[in-house]
Structures are given as structure tokens and as C-alpha cells.
Amino acid sequence: MLELAICDDDIILCNWLEQKLLHYGKANDCQISIEIYYSAEQLLNRLEEESYDMLFLDICLEHENGIDIGTEIRKKNYGKELRITYISTYQEYAMKLFRIHPFDFLVKPIREEELFRVIGELRELLKERKKIFEYTDTKGIHKISYDKILYFYSLGKRVHIVTSEKEYEYRGKLKDVADVTEEYFLLIHKSYLINMEHVEHYEYDNVVMKDKTRLSISKANRKKVRERLLQTEKKRL
């Protein structure tokens, strides 16, 4: 099930998007739920209670600015993981959205194939996010989905797993974790392994994670880290 939201004051466009998305769902055996909001106030109030896989948000609402709305959403805890695809008549807005980390950008008039491409990429991302990390301790085998893990760190002979809600630990080696999660996590230091999707801010010799923790990048890893993080950022734009 894909949980989608649309925020636009253009009723005709909202209806078109809804019909096309439902058509995509039927054609691709994918259940889709859609909520439509015609104002930012409606949307922001609802986001306190509801979560969505993606929000389609118009940049130019009649009385509101979609960039400001996106910034407000990102300030909230629930907004850090919400994927936003912006809609606009003007392509030059795209670069102004960098700090909001949009999932994609659709230019009006929206082409059906572009809309379907965005949904297809969302589905692929959600499949990857379902990947599970397993570890064993004295209490048994435990599983945590990759998307919930901000970073791993090692201390002595223990590996610590940091999520947004809690920290776990078990006896093991960080290198073994890196070998298993190589495609999705990045070793920035012999003691730190990060989820690139949870990087808030990158600097030359450290990264700031979404929980505001600052982690050092070892000198030997700086070039590799910079290249990988730039690749990740390009995918978001």
C-alpha cells in the first residue's frame, strides 16, 4: 500500500493526479491511498496525525509558498522522513529546494510518464528500505530495518546501533557490519558507519546526523565520503 498526499489549490489538477495515480495502481497491482488537501493549513494539521510515503506539493499555492511549507514540514519530527515531490510551472525553482531535500520535481503541465516514473522510483526505494539488519545477543536474534538506523559505532568489542528512538548494542566488529551493509551504509571512520539517508549536514572532516550527532571523518576516508554523499544528494534533487 502506498500512502500518498496531494496539496494543491488547483482542483482540476488534483483530480487529474488522483485519477492517474489510481490508474497506475490498478495497472501495476499496487494499492494506493490518496488524500487531497487544498491548503497548507489543512495539510499541516493533518500531518500531526497521519503519515504518508510521499507528498505532491505545489510551490505556488494561491496564498502560500510551497517552499516555506516544505521548510516548515522539515522542522517537525514527522517531516524529516516525508518524501516531497514539488510541482511547479517554473523549472528554476528546483535549485531553491536543495535544503528541503525534495524527492523529485515535476514541471506543469505534468506528463503522465513523468508522474509514473516518480511513483516507480518511490516503490523501488520503499523496497530497499525494507531491508533488515540482524544481530544476535544473549537474548536471541533481533531485527531492525535499515531505514530506522541512523548509524553504527564501535566501542571496545561492542557494536552500537543508533536509531531515532533507541540505542542497541551487541558483541561484534564494525567491519563485519560494513561488509554486510556496504551498499547502503558508509564507513567514515574505523569507529563510525553511517546511513547516508540520515545525514543532516556534511563538512570536510565530519558529518552531522539527523539526531544532531557530529561524527568525525577519518583523513583516509574523506575523498570517498565526499563522493558518496554527493551521489546521494544528486539522487534527491
C-alpha positions in Angstrom: 0.0 0.0 0.0 1.3 3.4 -1.0 0.0 6.3 1.2 0.1 9.5 -0.9 -1.0 13.1 -0.3 -1.6 16.0 -2.7 -1.6 19.6 -1.7 -2.6 22.0 -4.4 -5.4 24.6 -4.7 -6.0 23.6 -8.4 -9.0 21.3 -8.1 -8.7 20.2 -11.8 -5.0 19.2 -11.3 -5.7 17.4 -8.1 -8.4 15.3 -9.8 -6.1 14.6 -12.7 -3.3 13.4 -10.4 -5.7 11.3 -8.3 -7.1 9.6 -11.4 -3.7 8.9 -12.9 -2.3 7.6 -9.7 -5.2 5.2 -9.1 -4.8 4.1 -12.7 -1.2 3.4 -12.1 -2.1 1.3 -9.1 -4.6 -0.8 -11.0 -2.2 -1.3 -13.9 0.7 -2.3 -11.6 -1.1 -4.3 -8.9 -0.3 -1.7 -6.3 -2.8 -0.5 -3.7 -2.7 3.3 -3.5 -4.4 5.5 -0.9 -4.7 9.3 -1.7 -5.6 12.3 0.5 -6.1 15.7 -1.2 -5.6 19.0 0.6 -6.4 22.4 -0.9 -4.5 24.5 1.6 -1.3 24.3 3.6 -3.3 24.7 6.9 -5.3 21.5 6.2 -2.2 19.6 5.3 0.0 20.7 8.3 -2.8 20.0 10.7 -3.3 16.5 9.3 0.4 15.7 9.3 0.3 15.8 13.1 -1.7 12.6 12.9 -1.2 11.0 9.5 2.0 9.8 7.8 2.5 9.4 4.0 5.0 7.8 1.8 5.0 10.8 -0.5 3.6 14.3 -0.7 2.9 16.1 -4.0 3.2 19.8 -3.1 2.6 22.8 -5.4 5.2 25.5 -5.0 2.8 28.3 -5.9 -0.4 28.0 -3.9 -2.8 31.0 -4.0 -2.0 32.3 -0.6 1.0 30.3 0.4 4.5 29.4 -0.8 5.3 25.7 -1.2 8.9 26.2 -0.3 8.0 27.8 3.0 5.6 24.9 3.6 8.3 22.4 2.9 10.7 24.1 5.2 8.0 24.1 8.0 7.4 20.3 7.4 11.1 19.6 7.7 11.3 21.3 11.0 8.9 18.8 12.5 9.9 15.4 13.6 7.3 13.8 11.3 8.6 15.8 8.4 12.2 14.6 8.4 11.4 11.4 6.5 8.4 12.6 4.4 9.3 12.4 0.7 8.2 15.6 -1.1 7.8 15.9 -4.9 7.3 19.5 -5.8 5.0 20.7 -8.7 5.6 24.0 -10.5 5.2 25.8 -13.8 8.7 27.1 -13.4 11.7 24.9 -13.5 14.1 27.5 -12.0 12.6 26.8 -8.6 14.4 23.5 -8.5 17.7 24.8 -7.1 15.9 26.7 -4.3 14.7 23.4 -2.9 18.1 22.0 -2.2 18.0 22.3 1.6 14.5 20.8 1.7 15.8 17.6 0.1 12.9 17.0 -2.3 12.3 13.6 -3.7 11.7 14.9 -7.2 10.4 18.0 -9.2 7.6 17.9 -11.7 7.0 20.7 -14.2 3.5 21.7 -15.3 1.9 20.6 -17.5 2.7 17.2 -15.9 3.3 14.4 -18.3 1.8 11.0 -17.3 5.1 9.2 -17.9 7.0 11.5 -15.6 4.4 11.0 -12.8 4.6 7.3 -13.2 8.4 7.4 -13.2 8.3 9.1 -9.8 5.9 6.5 -8.4 8.0 3.7 -9.8 11.2 5.2 -8.1 9.3 5.6 -4.8 8.2 1.9 -4.9 11.8 0.8 -5.5 13.0 3.0 -2.7 10.5 1.5 -0.3 11.5 -2.0 -1.3 15.1 -1.1 -0.4 14.0 0.4 2.9 12.5 -2.9 3.9 15.9 -4.5 4.1 16.6 -5.8 7.6 19.8 -5.8 9.7 20.0 -8.8 12.0 22.2 -9.2 15.1 22.4 -11.7 18.0 22.9 -11.1 21.7 22.3 -13.2 24.8 18.6 -12.6 24.4 18.4 -14.1 20.9 18.2 -12.8 17.3 17.0 -9.2 16.7 16.0 -7.4 13.5 16.0 -3.7 12.6 15.0 -2.3 9.3 17.8 -0.3 7.6 15.7 2.9 7.3 15.4 3.1 11.1 19.2 3.0 11.7 21.0 6.4 11.7 24.5 5.0 12.3 26.6 2.3 13.9 29.6 2.9 16.1 32.1 0.6 17.8 33.3 0.9 21.4 35.7 -1.8 22.6 34.4 -5.1 21.4 30.8 -3.9 21.2 28.8 -2.6 18.2 26.2 0.1 19.0 23.2 0.6 16.7 21.7 4.1 17.0 18.1 4.7 15.8 16.0 7.8 16.3 14.2 6.2 19.2 16.7 4.0 20.9 20.2 2.6 21.0 21.1 -1.1 20.9 24.4 -2.9 21.4 25.9 -6.4 20.9 29.3 -8.0 20.8 30.8 -7.8 17.4 33.0 -6.0 14.9 32.1 -2.9 12.9 34.0 -4.2 9.9 31.7 -7.2 9.7 28.6 -4.9 9.8 30.2 -2.7 7.0 30.7 -5.8 4.8 27.1 -6.8 5.1 25.6 -3.3 4.6 28.2 -1.9 2.2 25.6 -0.8 -0.5 23.5 1.2 2.0 25.9 2.4 4.7 29.2 4.2 4.5 32.3 3.7 6.7 33.6 7.2 7.5 35.9 6.2 10.3 37.1 2.9 11.8 34.6 3.5 14.5 31.6 5.0 12.6 29.3 3.5 9.9 26.6 5.9 8.8 23.3 5.7 6.9 23.7 8.3 4.2 20.0 8.9 4.0 20.2 10.2 7.6 22.9 12.8 7.1 21.7 16.3 8.0 24.9 18.2 7.1 28.3 17.4 5.6 31.5 19.2 6.3 35.1 18.4 5.2 36.1 16.4 8.3 32.8 15.5 9.8 29.1 14.8 9.2 26.1 15.9 11.3 23.4 13.2 11.5 19.7 13.9 11.8 19.8 13.4 15.6 22.4 16.3 15.6 25.3 14.0 16.5 28.6 15.1 14.9 30.8 12.3 13.7 34.4 12.6 12.6 35.5 11.5 9.1 39.0 10.0 9.1 41.5 11.5 6.8 41.8 8.3 4.7 38.1 8.3 4.1 37.4 11.9 3.3 37.5 11.7 -0.5 35.3 8.6 -0.6 32.8 10.1 1.8 32.5 13.3 -0.2 31.9 11.4 -3.4 29.3 9.0 -2.0 27.4 11.8 -0.2 27.4 13.9 -3.4 26.0 11.0 -5.3 23.3 10.6 -2.7 22.4 14.3 -2.8 22.1 14.2 -6.6 19.5 11.4 -6.3 17.4 13.6 -4.0 17.3 16.6 -6.5 
